[in-house]
Amino acid sequence: MNRYLITSVAALFLLLALVALVEIIWNQEPEQPAIETPAATTPTPTPTGPLTIQITGLEGAESIDDVWAVIEIPH
């Protein structure tokens, strides 16, 4: 009788451990895929000549002092 009780308790403990393991695995968040940047096959072209800027919408300007612009050059 004592051997049967020990075997039953051990089997129930293993079943409970298996259920807990399945619950832990089932509720895990999926892993986010790693974002890989594509390898550059050609280098980015760099400007070699003078920069030409065309400004439009100067109808109300009386002189060049009335015109302003911000030019950002990315690095």
C-alpha positions as CSV (number, residue, x, y, z in Angstrom):
1,M,0.0,0.0,0.0
2,N,2.8,2.4,0.9
3,R,4.6,1.7,-2.4
4,Y,1.4,2.4,-4.3
5,L,1.0,5.8,-2.6
6,I,4.6,6.9,-3.2
7,T,4.3,5.9,-6.9
8,S,1.0,7.8,-7.3
9,V,2.3,10.9,-5.7
10,A,5.4,10.8,-7.9
11,A,3.3,10.3,-11.0
12,L,1.1,13.3,-10.0
13,F,4.1,15.4,-9.3
14,L,5.6,14.6,-12.8
15,L,2.3,15.3,-14.4
16,L,2.0,18.7,-12.7
17,A,5.6,19.5,-13.7
18,L,4.8,18.6,-17.3
19,V,1.6,20.8,-17.3
20,A,3.6,23.7,-15.8
21,L,6.3,23.4,-18.4
22,V,3.7,23.4,-21.2
23,E,2.1,26.5,-19.8
24,I,5.4,28.3,-19.6
25,I,6.3,27.4,-23.2
26,W,2.8,28.2,-24.5
27,N,2.7,31.7,-22.9
28,Q,6.1,32.9,-24.1
29,E,6.3,35.9,-26.3
30,P,7.5,35.1,-29.8
31,E,11.0,36.2,-30.6
32,Q,11.4,39.3,-32.7
33,P,13.3,38.6,-35.9
34,A,16.6,40.4,-36.0
35,I,16.6,43.3,-38.5
36,E,19.5,42.9,-40.8
37,T,20.6,45.9,-42.9
38,P,21.4,44.9,-46.4
39,A,25.1,44.9,-47.4
40,A,26.0,47.9,-49.5
41,T,27.1,46.8,-52.9
42,T,28.1,50.2,-54.2
43,P,29.4,53.2,-52.2
44,T,27.2,56.2,-51.8
45,P,28.1,58.8,-54.4
46,T,29.7,62.0,-53.1
47,P,29.2,65.3,-54.9
48,T,32.2,66.6,-56.7
49,G,31.0,69.7,-58.4
50,P,29.4,73.0,-57.3
51,L,26.0,72.9,-55.6
52,T,23.2,74.6,-57.5
53,I,20.1,75.7,-55.5
54,Q,16.9,76.9,-57.1
55,I,14.7,79.0,-54.8
56,T,11.1,79.7,-55.9
57,G,8.3,81.8,-54.4
58,L,10.2,85.1,-54.2
59,E,7.4,87.2,-55.6
60,G,7.1,89.4,-52.5
61,A,10.8,89.8,-51.8
62,E,12.2,93.3,-52.6
63,S,15.9,92.3,-52.1
64,I,18.0,89.3,-51.3
65,D,17.9,90.4,-47.6
66,D,14.2,89.4,-47.5
67,V,15.1,85.8,-48.5
68,W,16.5,83.1,-46.2
69,A,16.8,79.4,-46.3
70,V,18.2,76.6,-44.2
71,I,20.3,74.0,-46.0
72,E,21.1,70.8,-44.3
73,I,23.8,68.6,-45.7
74,P,23.6,65.0,-44.4
75,H,26.9,63.4,-43.4
